């Protein structure tokens, strides 16, 4: 899990980072500790976000003490940028007044923390947000097979025995001998006995799936960028790119993101 904190005040930024690290240190059910990054300005955050997206973002509402400053980006501006690019990660706003809560509806904020943030409020908020994240991620990756019933528009069924899944939740697919391993947005993975060519043919008919190498597919909606000869996916998973096709893959990804942003305007 990757977590970002965007707060312009150094002392408050350090407190939030401390609370965040302590919260996850006390979670015995976690196998891997999250990566926590703290930023002082919107530009710093957006630069980092453009390279690797985050699973959870804590945003200061104002990012400045100068109320006459109408040029600097606010936390709400940052949140709108994320949503415009279809980044649906949970956003928690840090604010000095509950009056701003209504503005969060436009960007589907997951919650608010009032300054000065105390440990109890932070823990309660994180409990709610992480529970929602877990519930949302695992809700519909795999779908029940219903012979004779009408399949969802998002449902794809592969293999024998048939395994139905929501293609929106597929992060990537990797071929292993006679099986294909599907990785989902909640971090879960399954292996299905199916020809990779069948999976490739059906999924690449949708514009967000792309073959990066022999036996490898990525869903551009979960890609955070390219590092060397690999796609880096949300959550940190890496998918290989054929060395001679890295530039082509980069252009395809950039074109997809451009088209998506244009459609959302």
Helices and strands as residue ranges (DSSP letters): E 2-6, H 10-25, E 35-39, H 42-51, E 56-60, H 75-84, E 90-95, G 98-107, E 111-114, H 119-138, E 142-143, E 155-158, E 163-166, G 167-169, E 170-176, E 179-184, E 189-193, H 196-203, E 209-213, E 216-219, G 220-222, E 223-227, E 230-233, E 238-240, G 243-245, H 246-264
